[in-house]
Amino acid sequence: MTTTSARLARVIATVGGLGERLPAPGTTAGSLPAAALWWGVCQGAPNTTVRIVLSAVALAAAAVVGVWAADREVERRGAHDPGPVVIDEVAGQWLTYLVALPFLPWITAGQLAVFAAAGFFLFRFFDILKPWPIRYFESFPGGVGVVADDLAAGYFAAIVLTIGWKLFT
């Protein structure tokens, strides 16, 4: 791997170095900035359809490029899921919102902060506990395994978020 591509992989995998600088990387450096960025971008979106499109594009970029970057960092660091690699948390957090949004088209801009916070806590819950089958996805090799378990956690979080939102709002 060239020096430039190695540097790029490190920057992407650590979300601009946040994963290497901040404590509790999964929460502080990955999920929280991802939730805040998602909320900020979606505040300016005129409706749920635009929010879904923005979420899908951001997720696709984070997942595809994240697998590549995480794979390079797994190889460079010699660890299965290095702590500083937090692009997987970004992708998982954004999947939480993307999966829930189509089922909740009436969410207003004023409700987005609560929705984002609820999605953040639910994603962290599933990402930390990793109930079956989420833990299974960790066994995939390289960057795929790093990202896949977070996507699974995001999916489970989205299901609970959707049901909870419908029941309590």
C-alpha positions in Angstrom: 0.0 0.0 0.0 1.4 3.4 -0.9 2.1 5.9 1.8 -0.6 8.2 0.5 -3.2 5.5 0.4 -2.1 4.3 3.9 -2.5 7.9 5.2 -5.9 8.2 3.6 -7.1 4.9 5.0 -6.0 6.0 8.5 -7.7 9.3 8.3 -11.0 7.7 7.1 -10.9 4.8 9.5 -10.2 7.1 12.5 -12.6 9.8 11.3 -10.0 12.4 10.9 -8.0 11.1 13.8 -10.8 11.4 16.4 -10.6 7.7 17.2 -6.9 8.2 18.1 -7.4 11.3 20.2 -10.6 11.0 22.2 -11.4 8.7 25.1 -14.0 6.0 24.6 -13.5 6.0 20.8 -16.7 4.1 19.8 -19.0 6.6 21.6 -17.1 9.8 21.6 -15.2 9.7 18.3 -17.6 7.7 16.2 -21.2 7.6 17.2 -21.7 11.0 18.8 -20.2 13.0 15.9 -22.1 10.9 13.5 -25.4 11.5 15.3 -24.6 15.3 15.5 -23.7 15.5 11.9 -26.8 13.6 10.8 -29.0 15.9 12.9 -27.3 19.0 11.6 -27.6 18.0 7.9 -31.2 16.8 8.3 -32.3 20.0 10.1 -31.9 21.7 6.7 -33.7 19.1 4.8 -37.2 20.1 3.7 -38.9 16.7 4.2 -38.4 13.1 5.2 -37.7 12.0 1.6 -34.7 14.3 1.4 -33.5 13.1 4.8 -33.7 9.5 3.6 -31.8 10.3 0.4 -29.1 12.2 2.4 -28.9 9.3 4.9 -28.6 6.7 2.2 -25.8 8.5 0.4 -23.9 9.2 3.6 -24.3 5.6 4.8 -23.2 4.1 1.4 -20.1 6.3 1.4 -19.2 5.5 5.1 -19.8 1.8 4.6 -18.0 1.2 1.4 -15.1 3.5 2.0 -15.1 2.4 5.7 -14.6 -1.3 4.8 -11.7 -0.4 2.7 -10.1 1.9 5.3 -10.8 -0.4 8.2 -9.3 -3.3 6.2 -6.1 -1.4 5.7 -6.0 -0.4 9.4 -6.6 -3.9 10.6 -3.6 -5.0 8.5 -1.4 -2.1 9.6 -2.2 -2.4 13.3 -2.3 -6.2 13.4 -5.6 -6.2 15.4 -9.0 -7.6 14.4 -11.0 -4.5 15.4 -8.6 -1.7 16.4 -10.1 0.7 19.0 -9.1 3.9 17.1 -11.0 2.7 14.0 -14.4 4.4 14.4 -15.8 4.7 10.8 -17.8 1.6 11.6 -19.6 3.4 14.3 -20.4 6.2 11.9 -21.9 3.8 9.4 -23.9 1.9 12.0 -25.2 5.1 13.5 -26.4 6.4 10.1 -28.0 3.0 9.3 -30.1 3.4 12.4 -31.6 6.6 11.1 -31.9 5.4 7.5 -33.9 2.2 8.4 -36.2 4.0 10.8 -37.0 7.1 8.7 -39.3 5.5 6.1 -41.5 4.2 8.8 -41.8 7.6 10.5 -42.4 10.1 7.7 -44.2 12.5 10.0 -41.1 13.4 12.1 -40.8 17.2 12.2 -37.6 19.2 12.2 -38.4 20.1 15.8 -38.5 16.4 16.7 -35.2 15.5 15.0 -33.0 16.2 18.0 -35.0 13.7 20.2 -35.0 11.2 17.3 -31.3 11.6 16.8 -30.6 11.2 20.5 -32.8 8.1 20.9 -31.2 6.6 17.9 -27.7 7.3 19.3 -28.5 5.6 22.6 -30.2 2.6 21.0 -27.3 2.1 18.6 -24.7 2.3 21.4 -26.8 -0.2 23.4 -26.8 -2.8 20.6 -23.2 -2.0 19.6 -21.9 -2.5 23.2 -24.0 -5.6 24.1 -23.8 -7.2 20.7 -26.6 -9.7 21.2 -27.0 -12.6 18.8 -26.7 -12.3 15.8 -24.8 -9.0 16.0 -21.7 -10.7 17.5 -21.6 -13.2 14.7 -20.8 -10.5 12.2 -17.6 -9.6 14.1 -16.1 -12.9 12.9 -16.0 -11.8 9.3 -12.4 -11.1 8.2 -10.8 -7.7 7.9 -12.7 -4.5 7.3 -15.9 -6.3 6.5 -16.0 -7.7 10.1 -15.2 -4.3 11.6 -18.1 -2.6 9.8 -20.6 -5.5 9.6 -21.3 -5.8 13.3 -22.0 -2.1 13.6 -24.4 -2.2 10.6 -26.2 -5.1 12.3 -26.3 -3.1 15.6 -27.7 -0.1 13.6 -30.4 -2.3 12.1 -31.5 -3.6 15.5 -31.4 -0.1 16.9 -33.6 1.1 14.0 -36.2 -1.6 14.7 -36.5 -0.6 18.4 -36.4 3.1 17.5 -39.2 2.7 15.0 -41.4 0.7 17.4 -40.6 2.9 20.4 -41.3 6.1 18.4 -44.7 4.8 17.2 -45.6 3.7 20.7 -44.5 6.8 22.6 -45.1 9.7 20.3 
